[in-house]
Structure formats: structure tokens, C-alpha cells
Amino acid sequence: MSNLPDTLEEATSQAIAATFAAIDAGYKRLIVDIRFPELNALPVGYEFALKFGQVYGNTWQALFSDAGSAALAKRDWRLEISTRGVNEGRAAIKPEDQAFLLVAPSSIEVAQIEKLVELSGDRPFVMLNPRLENSEVGIGLSARRLRDRFLSTFELCYYIQPLSQGALWRDYPQNWQVWQNPEADSDDLKMSLLQEFLQKPTSEDLDRLFQKTTGKSASFLSQLQQFLNALSR
């Protein structure tokens, strides 16, 4: 059993371990979502790239939302691996590749990503910090359902979101956990576990839980409403 991380470094280490535990368990499509404010996904992606290199050597593919991001990663990571944008289509999915890591894709690339995932077959395909749910304005119901159906084929193996009252966390193979900040007058500075869920809790679940334990509804937190929109419809 792992403990709630105190730092980004701890969260990254946990996320990598959770990803490969899920792969070993037979999962092929995985999502890692570290929702720290103002997080730059590229350094986290670098740590994943090091692990991918240990496991797969050079026979894996690093993917990005566009060619510019791929070039930036190649410059900053300084690793002997191929980096490509999702717009390169079939060229980004080579027969010899054993696995794929897609870093910080946006909702704009959903159709391209789905094609790449199909081309990857039964090889591991990991999305790190995807933001595929952000573009709600102008997207029709049919397109939204297609996107949600696509996301439902992935296992969310690692997720952490700080809340004003605590944190929401999932570290595969553990259940989803809601943690609460210590009381203002408490000598214990550590957060406490409030409840576990088999599935990702909805905003209503969190509302009820925080209302019951703290007397404050979670719904008044605008950031809570925003991050719970993802993958929970």
C-alpha cells in the first residue's frame, strides 16, 4: 500500500510504478493524470521516458500533440529516442515499437489519437496528463459521446488532484481515495483518509462526503467542479 504523496517527485514515482503494474496485469490502454496547478508535463514525461527506456530500450515511441512539442522534448530530454507529433499518422506507429507514450494531448487531437491507438493494436499505449475533455464549447453531443466512448477504453491507473479540503487520489491497484486536510486546531499535520471508492467518485459523491464530514459542500469549489468533469460522465 502506497501513501499519499507529498511532492511531485513522489507522485511521479508512484505514477510510473502504477503504470507498469497495470501493464503487467494485462492493461494495454492507460491514463496517468497528475492534476497539480500549473504543472509542466514535459519533466514528468522525461521520468516516464527513462523508465520506458529501461523496459523497452529504443523500441518505443514518444508522441506529442504536435511536431513543435516533439522537437522541444527531443531537445530537453536529450535521449536517443524518436519523438513524433500525433499528426504524423501511421509514421508515428512503427511495427518494431513495443509501447507508446503520449504526453499532454489536447481535445483537438482526439480523432488523430484514436487512430493511433487503433494502429498500436495490443501494445501498451499510455497517455500522460491528457486534456481531452476541455473543449466543450462547439462540440456536439455525438462528438462528445464518441470521445467519452474512446476514453472509456482506457484504465485510469494513476490520478491525483489537490482539493481545497484535501485530495482525490488513485494509485493502481488501490481503490480511489478521498483525503481530508487536518483540522485547523489539530496537532496532526497529515491528511486523513475519508473514504475509498471502487470507481472514480462524482461531484455529487464528493459533495455528500465533505458535507457529512466537514459541514461544507464540495460544490462551492470551482476547481472541484472543473476537474471532476473529466472521465466521470
Residue frames as qw, qx, qy, qz and C-alpha x, y, z in Angstrom:
[[0.000, 0.887, 0.461, 0.000, 0.00, 0.00, 0.00],
 [0.418, 0.297, -0.014, 0.858, 1.46, 3.35, -1.02],
 [0.179, -0.631, -0.453, 0.604, 0.90, 6.60, 0.85],
 [0.273, 0.923, 0.271, 0.028, -0.49, 9.88, -0.44],
 [0.669, 0.231, -0.015, 0.707, 2.48, 11.70, -2.00],
 [0.276, -0.783, -0.206, 0.518, 3.82, 14.94, -0.54],
 [0.087, -0.623, 0.369, 0.685, 5.71, 16.10, -3.62],
 [0.688, 0.571, -0.191, -0.405, 5.54, 15.97, -7.40],
 [0.221, 0.512, -0.829, -0.041, 8.58, 13.71, -7.38],
 [0.340, -0.036, 0.880, -0.331, 6.77, 11.20, -5.17],
 [0.669, 0.452, 0.308, -0.503, 3.64, 11.39, -7.32],
 [0.527, 0.622, -0.481, -0.322, 5.69, 10.83, -10.49],
 [0.028, 0.353, -0.931, 0.089, 7.44, 7.81, -8.98],
 [0.492, 0.174, 0.735, -0.433, 4.10, 6.36, -7.89],
 [0.647, 0.560, 0.025, -0.517, 2.58, 7.02, -11.30],
 [0.382, 0.539, -0.719, -0.218, 5.38, 5.17, -13.09],
 [0.132, -0.149, 0.953, -0.230, 5.08, 2.20, -10.74],
 [0.566, 0.337, 0.529, -0.534, 1.29, 2.14, -11.14],
 [0.578, 0.584, -0.292, -0.490, 1.58, 2.26, -14.93],
 [0.359, 0.411, -0.830, -0.113, 3.89, -0.73, -15.18],
 [0.300, 0.013, 0.865, -0.403, 1.94, -2.66, -12.56],
 [0.643, 0.448, 0.275, -0.556, -1.15, -2.18, -14.72],
 [0.524, 0.560, -0.546, -0.338, 0.76, -3.22, -17.85],
 [0.053, 0.278, -0.950, 0.128, 1.99, -6.34, -16.06],
 [0.434, 0.200, 0.722, -0.500, -1.61, -7.06, -15.09],
 [0.393, 0.342, 0.795, 0.312, -2.63, -7.04, -18.76],
 [0.210, 0.865, 0.291, -0.350, -3.93, -3.50, -19.28],
 [0.613, 0.235, 0.378, 0.653, -2.88, -2.01, -22.62],
 [0.088, 0.674, 0.227, 0.697, -4.55, 1.43, -22.66],
 [0.520, -0.502, -0.470, 0.506, -3.66, 3.56, -19.67],
 [0.049, 0.841, 0.086, 0.532, -4.06, 7.13, -18.45],
 [0.537, -0.304, -0.397, 0.679, -1.91, 8.93, -15.89],
 [0.020, -0.800, -0.267, -0.537, -3.35, 12.24, -14.71],
 [0.497, -0.317, -0.387, 0.709, -1.39, 14.39, -12.25],
 [0.034, 0.813, 0.395, 0.426, -3.52, 17.50, -11.74],
 [0.464, -0.502, -0.215, 0.698, -1.16, 19.79, -9.90],
 [0.204, 0.936, 0.184, -0.222, -1.70, 23.51, -10.66],
 [0.229, 0.895, -0.334, -0.186, 0.49, 24.90, -13.43],
 [0.762, -0.275, 0.553, 0.193, 2.18, 21.53, -13.95],
 [0.375, 0.649, -0.533, -0.392, 4.56, 21.25, -16.89],
 [0.965, 0.012, 0.194, -0.178, 4.07, 17.71, -18.16],
 [0.654, 0.636, -0.401, 0.082, 7.39, 17.59, -20.03],
 [0.022, -0.571, 0.745, -0.344, 9.65, 16.95, -16.98],
 [0.732, -0.099, 0.552, -0.387, 7.22, 14.28, -15.78],
 [0.870, 0.459, -0.045, -0.174, 7.28, 12.80, -19.27],
 [0.326, 0.688, -0.632, 0.146, 11.08, 12.69, -19.07],
 [0.396, -0.361, 0.769, -0.350, 10.92, 10.47, -15.97],
 [0.855, 0.233, 0.353, -0.298, 8.48, 8.20, -17.80],
 [0.670, 0.667, -0.316, -0.082, 10.79, 8.17, -20.82],
 [0.012, -0.600, 0.776, -0.196, 13.69, 6.98, -18.66],
 [0.617, -0.085, 0.711, -0.326, 11.59, 4.09, -17.38],
 [0.825, 0.491, 0.105, -0.258, 10.31, 3.25, -20.85],
 [0.421, 0.717, -0.556, -0.004, 13.93, 3.16, -21.98],
 [0.285, -0.417, 0.824, -0.256, 14.82, 0.73, -19.20],
 [0.702, 0.147, 0.621, -0.316, 11.96, -1.58, -20.12],
 [0.752, 0.578, 0.308, -0.075, 11.80, -1.27, -23.91],
 [0.604, -0.115, 0.346, 0.708, 15.22, 0.05, -24.90],
 [0.049, 0.320, -0.236, -0.916, 14.84, 2.21, -28.00],
 [0.114, -0.226, -0.837, -0.485, 11.89, 0.26, -29.38],
 [0.026, -0.686, -0.663, 0.297, 9.14, 2.54, -28.12],
 [0.223, 0.522, 0.339, 0.751, 7.66, 5.80, -29.34],
 [0.126, -0.463, -0.408, 0.777, 7.25, 9.16, -27.60],
 [0.130, 0.585, 0.605, 0.525, 4.26, 11.04, -29.00],
 [0.106, -0.355, -0.288, 0.883, 3.15, 14.65, -28.61],
 [0.366, 0.696, 0.481, -0.388, 0.29, 16.88, -29.66],
 [0.529, 0.846, -0.012, -0.069, 2.31, 18.46, -32.46],
 [0.808, 0.359, -0.148, 0.443, 5.73, 18.50, -34.12],
 [0.058, 0.763, -0.277, 0.581, 6.81, 21.56, -32.12],
 [0.696, -0.574, 0.287, -0.321, 6.23, 19.83, -28.80],
 [0.986, 0.037, 0.042, 0.157, 8.01, 16.73, -30.08],
 [0.573, 0.583, -0.212, 0.536, 11.04, 18.82, -31.07],
 [0.267, -0.751, 0.303, -0.522, 11.05, 20.56, -27.69],
 [0.892, -0.376, 0.209, -0.139, 11.05, 17.21, -25.90],
 [0.902, 0.274, -0.059, 0.327, 13.87, 15.89, -28.05],
 [0.285, 0.705, -0.273, 0.589, 15.93, 18.97, -27.22],
 [0.424, -0.660, 0.337, -0.520, 15.23, 18.95, -23.48],
 [0.946, -0.251, 0.146, -0.144, 15.27, 15.21, -22.84],
 [0.154, 0.720, -0.670, -0.094, 18.47, 14.53, -24.79],
 [0.698, -0.119, 0.696, -0.121, 17.57, 10.88, -25.14],
 [0.055, 0.274, -0.786, -0.551, 18.24, 8.62, -28.10],
 [0.344, 0.405, 0.833, -0.156, 14.59, 8.03, -28.86],
 [0.070, 0.341, 0.567, 0.747, 12.21, 9.04, -31.59],
 [0.115, 0.475, 0.504, -0.712, 9.73, 11.83, -30.83],
 [0.051, 0.270, 0.671, 0.689, 6.79, 12.48, -33.14],
 [0.368, 0.083, 0.190, -0.906, 3.59, 14.51, -33.33],
 [0.522, 0.259, 0.772, -0.254, 0.26, 12.72, -33.48],
 [0.542, 0.686, 0.023, -0.485, -0.41, 14.37, -36.84],
 [0.078, 0.529, -0.774, -0.339, 2.23, 12.13, -38.43],
 [0.860, 0.122, -0.102, -0.486, -0.30, 9.34, -38.52],
 [0.996, 0.034, -0.076, 0.015, 0.97, 5.91, -39.50],
 [0.534, 0.578, -0.418, 0.453, 4.58, 7.14, -39.45],
 [0.280, -0.608, 0.464, -0.580, 4.24, 7.54, -35.67],
 [0.842, -0.209, 0.402, -0.293, 3.33, 3.87, -35.13],
 [0.362, 0.554, -0.725, -0.191, 6.17, 1.66, -36.31],
 [0.894, -0.062, -0.397, -0.201, 5.93, -2.15, -36.39],
 [0.636, 0.159, -0.596, 0.463, 9.02, -2.55, -34.21],
 [0.190, -0.462, 0.343, -0.796, 7.74, -0.28, -31.43],
 [0.356, -0.190, -0.893, 0.197, 6.79, -2.17, -28.28],
 [0.195, -0.683, -0.591, 0.383, 4.96, 0.66, -26.48],
 [0.178, 0.597, 0.251, 0.741, 3.81, 4.25, -26.84],
 [0.288, -0.526, -0.454, 0.658, 3.83, 7.25, -24.50],
 [0.126, 0.678, 0.388, 0.611, 1.63, 10.21, -25.45],
 [0.349, -0.286, -0.402, 0.797, 2.42, 13.35, -23.45],
 [0.059, 0.498, 0.299, -0.812, -0.19, 16.04, -22.72],
 [0.101, 0.312, 0.696, 0.638, -2.55, 15.70, -25.69],
 [0.252, 0.195, 0.253, -0.914, -5.45, 18.13, -26.01],
 [0.572, 0.421, 0.603, -0.363, -9.05, 17.71, -27.12],
 [0.425, 0.686, -0.270, -0.526, -8.13, 18.96, -30.59],
 [0.210, 0.462, -0.832, -0.226, -6.24, 15.75, -31.34],
 [0.678, -0.064, 0.609, -0.407, -8.87, 13.22, -30.22],
 [0.863, 0.437, 0.035, -0.251, -9.61, 11.86, -33.71],
 [0.483, 0.659, -0.570, 0.086, -5.90, 11.52, -34.53],
 [0.255, -0.446, 0.776, -0.365, -5.17, 9.88, -31.19],
 [0.819, 0.069, 0.421, -0.384, -7.94, 7.33, -31.64],
 [0.806, 0.537, -0.227, -0.104, -6.46, 6.30, -34.99],
 [0.226, 0.624, -0.704, 0.253, -3.01, 5.92, -33.44],
 [0.530, -0.275, 0.680, -0.426, -4.41, 3.80, -30.62],
 [0.902, 0.280, 0.163, -0.285, -6.11, 1.55, -33.17],
 [0.646, 0.630, -0.425, 0.065, -2.82, 1.21, -35.08],
 [0.114, -0.597, 0.718, -0.339, -0.97, 0.35, -31.87],
 [0.703, -0.041, -0.683, -0.195, -3.05, -2.81, -31.53],
 [0.796, -0.538, -0.277, -0.030, -2.43, -4.69, -28.29],
 [0.582, 0.192, -0.328, 0.718, 0.80, -2.86, -27.47],
 [0.314, -0.635, -0.464, 0.531, 0.80, -0.63, -24.35],
 [0.171, 0.590, 0.236, 0.753, -0.40, 2.91, -25.07],
 [0.392, -0.539, -0.491, 0.561, -0.04, 5.37, -22.17],
 [0.094, 0.773, 0.212, 0.590, -1.49, 8.89, -22.14],
 [0.468, -0.273, -0.423, 0.726, 0.17, 11.23, -19.66],
 [0.005, -0.499, -0.287, 0.818, -1.87, 14.21, -18.47],
 [0.139, 0.384, 0.673, 0.616, -4.36, 14.26, -21.32],
 [0.177, 0.375, 0.315, -0.854, -6.73, 17.21, -21.55],
 [0.023, 0.177, 0.818, 0.547, -9.21, 15.67, -23.92],
 [0.084, -0.656, -0.745, 0.086, -12.29, 17.00, -22.15],
 [0.199, -0.413, -0.171, 0.872, -11.53, 20.73, -22.23],
 [0.113, 0.074, -0.401, -0.906, -13.17, 21.77, -25.45],
 [0.216, 0.435, 0.833, -0.264, -16.85, 21.56, -24.58],
 [0.309, 0.687, 0.132, -0.644, -17.97, 24.70, -26.41],
 [0.439, 0.582, -0.431, -0.532, -18.77, 23.97, -30.02],
 [0.076, 0.187, -0.973, -0.109, -18.59, 20.19, -29.69],
 [0.664, -0.142, -0.311, -0.665, -21.79, 18.35, -30.49],
 [0.768, -0.319, 0.401, -0.384, -23.41, 15.64, -28.42],
 [0.965, 0.258, -0.051, -0.013, -22.44, 12.95, -30.93],
 [0.513, 0.616, -0.448, 0.396, -18.77, 14.02, -30.92],
 [0.322, -0.587, 0.527, -0.524, -18.78, 14.18, -27.13],
 [0.920, -0.133, 0.248, -0.271, -20.17, 10.67, -26.90],
 [0.859, 0.425, -0.227, 0.173, -17.53, 9.38, -29.32],
 [0.192, 0.660, -0.527, 0.500, -14.82, 11.00, -27.21],
 [0.581, -0.442, 0.475, -0.492, -16.24, 9.57, -23.99],
 [0.986, 0.088, 0.041, -0.133, -16.55, 6.14, -25.57],
 [0.663, 0.549, -0.393, 0.324, -12.90, 6.32, -26.60],
 [0.081, -0.609, 0.558, -0.558, -11.78, 7.37, -23.13],
 [0.822, -0.291, 0.257, -0.417, -13.78, 4.56, -21.57],
 [0.937, 0.240, -0.241, 0.075, -11.41, 2.07, -23.23],
 [0.370, 0.539, -0.526, 0.544, -8.57, 3.35, -21.02],
 [0.690, -0.517, -0.453, 0.227, -7.77, 2.43, -17.43],
 [0.040, -0.872, 0.187, -0.451, -7.05, 5.49, -15.27],
 [0.830, -0.095, -0.457, 0.306, -4.19, 3.87, -13.35],
 [0.454, -0.279, -0.344, 0.773, -2.92, 6.99, -11.56],
 [0.039, -0.752, -0.322, -0.573, -4.74, 10.17, -10.66],
 [0.411, -0.438, -0.464, 0.651, -4.13, 12.87, -8.08],
 [0.025, 0.690, 0.278, 0.667, -5.95, 16.17, -7.66],
 [0.222, -0.134, -0.534, 0.805, -5.35, 18.52, -4.73],
 [0.206, -0.727, -0.552, -0.353, -8.55, 19.98, -3.33],
 [0.112, -0.651, 0.222, -0.717, -9.07, 22.92, -1.02],
 [0.725, -0.479, 0.237, -0.435, -10.27, 20.43, 1.58],
 [0.767, -0.298, 0.567, 0.046, -7.94, 17.55, 0.77],
 [0.118, 0.473, -0.719, -0.495, -7.18, 15.42, -2.26],
 [0.911, 0.223, 0.159, -0.308, -8.62, 12.84, -4.64],
 [0.044, -0.616, 0.771, 0.157, -6.18, 10.05, -5.41],
 [0.971, 0.115, 0.124, -0.171, -5.97, 6.73, -7.23],
 [0.005, -0.662, 0.741, 0.107, -2.79, 4.63, -7.35],
 [0.899, 0.136, -0.301, -0.285, -3.30, 1.32, -9.15],
 [0.323, -0.303, -0.825, -0.350, -4.10, -1.29, -7.92],
 [0.035, -0.276, -0.641, 0.715, -5.53, 0.61, -4.95],
 [0.103, 0.739, 0.662, 0.068, -9.07, 1.97, -4.97],
 [0.096, 0.671, 0.103, 0.728, -9.99, 5.61, -5.40],
 [0.486, -0.441, -0.534, 0.533, -9.40, 7.52, -2.17],
 [0.046, -0.846, -0.139, -0.513, -10.63, 10.86, -0.84],
 [0.582, -0.160, -0.437, 0.667, -8.34, 12.51, 1.71],
 [0.194, -0.921, -0.282, -0.184, -9.11, 15.41, 4.04],
 [0.279, 0.597, -0.355, 0.663, -6.85, 18.19, 5.26],
 [0.416, -0.253, -0.696, 0.528, -6.15, 18.24, 9.02],
 [0.213, -0.876, -0.429, -0.049, -8.38, 20.37, 11.21],
 [0.199, 0.813, -0.154, 0.526, -7.08, 23.88, 11.87],
 [0.446, -0.718, 0.368, -0.387, -6.71, 23.19, 15.60],
 [0.996, -0.081, -0.020, 0.024, -5.20, 19.73, 15.17],
 [0.387, -0.730, 0.518, 0.221, -1.63, 18.87, 16.15],
 [0.686, 0.071, 0.662, 0.293, -1.53, 16.27, 13.39],
 [0.155, 0.627, -0.270, -0.714, -0.41, 17.93, 10.15],
 [0.092, -0.077, 0.898, 0.424, -1.09, 14.91, 7.98],
 [0.585, 0.021, -0.259, -0.768, -4.21, 14.43, 5.87],
 [0.457, -0.042, 0.830, -0.317, -6.57, 11.65, 6.83],
 [0.113, -0.082, -0.857, -0.497, -8.33, 9.13, 4.62],
 [0.499, 0.049, 0.236, -0.832, -12.06, 9.82, 4.46],
 [0.815, 0.231, 0.421, -0.324, -13.36, 7.11, 2.18],
 [0.212, -0.249, 0.802, 0.500, -12.48, 4.72, -0.62],
 [0.691, 0.452, 0.110, -0.553, -14.46, 4.19, -3.83],
 [0.736, 0.071, 0.627, 0.245, -14.33, 1.34, -6.34],
 [0.473, 0.615, 0.399, 0.489, -14.94, 3.83, -9.15],
 [0.253, 0.162, -0.067, 0.951, -13.98, 7.46, -9.59],
 [0.016, -0.601, -0.643, 0.474, -16.32, 9.48, -7.34],
 [0.183, 0.685, 0.439, 0.551, -18.58, 12.03, -8.99],
 [0.029, 0.394, -0.183, 0.900, -19.01, 15.60, -7.86],
 [0.667, -0.476, -0.172, -0.547, -22.20, 14.51, -6.06],
 [0.863, -0.198, -0.408, 0.222, -20.28, 11.80, -4.20],
 [0.476, 0.134, -0.324, 0.807, -17.72, 14.32, -3.01],
 [0.280, -0.497, -0.042, -0.821, -20.42, 16.82, -2.11],
 [0.798, -0.457, -0.268, -0.287, -22.09, 14.31, 0.16],
 [0.814, -0.094, -0.376, 0.433, -18.83, 13.15, 1.69],
 [0.311, 0.226, -0.251, 0.888, -17.47, 16.59, 2.54],
 [0.430, -0.509, -0.120, -0.736, -20.87, 17.81, 3.71],
 [0.849, -0.391, -0.343, -0.098, -21.09, 14.88, 6.09],
 [0.795, -0.157, -0.280, 0.515, -17.56, 15.14, 7.48],
 [0.372, 0.002, -0.111, 0.921, -16.81, 18.88, 7.39],
 [0.095, 0.711, 0.517, -0.466, -20.21, 20.55, 7.09],
 [0.147, 0.650, -0.259, -0.699, -19.06, 22.21, 3.88],
 [0.825, 0.461, 0.314, -0.091, -20.25, 21.19, 0.47],
 [0.575, -0.208, 0.477, 0.631, -17.56, 20.49, -2.09],
 [0.437, 0.649, 0.536, 0.317, -19.68, 22.07, -4.82],
 [0.033, -0.979, -0.082, 0.183, -18.72, 25.60, -3.82],
 [0.445, -0.543, 0.484, 0.522, -15.19, 24.98, -5.04],
 [0.599, 0.684, -0.121, -0.398, -14.99, 25.97, -8.68],
 [0.174, 0.569, -0.788, -0.160, -11.83, 23.94, -9.27],
 [0.428, -0.022, 0.877, -0.217, -13.55, 20.86, -7.93],
 [0.667, 0.541, 0.340, -0.384, -16.32, 21.22, -10.45],
 [0.423, 0.735, -0.420, -0.322, -13.81, 21.63, -13.27],
 [0.052, 0.456, -0.885, -0.078, -11.61, 18.61, -12.70],
 [0.482, 0.087, 0.825, -0.283, -14.49, 16.25, -11.96],
 [0.653, 0.544, -0.023, -0.527, -15.92, 16.85, -15.43],
 [0.345, 0.541, -0.732, -0.230, -13.18, 14.60, -16.86],
 [0.354, 0.162, -0.920, -0.045, -13.85, 10.91, -17.32],
 [0.114, 0.117, 0.821, -0.547, -16.73, 10.81, -14.84],
 [0.539, 0.148, -0.088, -0.825, -19.74, 11.38, -17.06]]
